[in-house]
């Protein structure tokens, strides 16, 4: 499994915590930054990370900004991405089980590092259930093929 991490200035500290978690779990990952304290634009970091997941270069992605909202919106503009904004463990489990989310977004200003670690563990430890959920994911993919996204 290969994971890409990315954040804007609002998620630098939490991204470093998650990077350490992945290292501790022996999960291959690449950190795409940002490595700055000044304000940057979240699409400049979220979209390239999402493109790497959509292309298959990475299996999954984790995005972090102040709230997670901007990153999740940006990532979901990339065809083939299902990025869920998660701030609790139950949602992290369910977005993998029911939505087969290939990316998650979190907000450093919303949750602390302890909860973020538990969210990532729950998401990575969950499996897509398929069945009726696969049909729903198929409908999203079908729409993506028809739309201008």
MOCOR-V171169 format. One record per backbone hydrogen bond with DSSP energy under -1.0 kcal/mol. NH is the residue of the N-H (numbers start at 1). CO is the residue of the C=O. If there is no record, write none. Layout:
<<NH | CO> <NH | CO>>
This chain:
<<3 | 28> <4 | 60> <5 | 30> <6 | 62> <7 | 33> <8 | 64> <11 | 8> <15 | 11> <16 | 12> <17 | 13> <18 | 14> <19 | 15> <20 | 16> <21 | 17> <22 | 18> <23 | 19> <24 | 20> <25 | 21> <26 | 23> <27 | 22> <30 | 3> <32 | 5> <44 | 41> <45 | 42> <46 | 42> <47 | 43> <49 | 45> <50 | 46> <51 | 47> <52 | 48> <53 | 49> <54 | 50> <55 | 51> <56 | 53> <57 | 52> <58 | 52> <59 | 2> <60 | 2> <61 | 102> <62 | 4> <63 | 104> <64 | 6> <65 | 106> <72 | 68> <73 | 69> <74 | 70> <75 | 71> <76 | 72> <77 | 74> <78 | 75> <81 | 78> <84 | 103> <86 | 105> <92 | 88> <93 | 89> <94 | 90> <95 | 91> <97 | 93> <98 | 94> <101 | 95> <103 | 82> <104 | 61> <105 | 84> <106 | 63> <108 | 65> <109 | 66> <110 | 107> <111 | 107> <116 | 112> <117 | 113> <118 | 114> <119 | 115> <120 | 116> <121 | 117> <122 | 118> <123 | 119> <124 | 120> <125 | 121> <129 | 97> <133 | 130> <135 | 131> <136 | 132> <137 | 133> <138 | 134> <139 | 135> <140 | 136> <141 | 137> <142 | 138> <143 | 139> <144 | 140> <145 | 141> <147 | 143>>
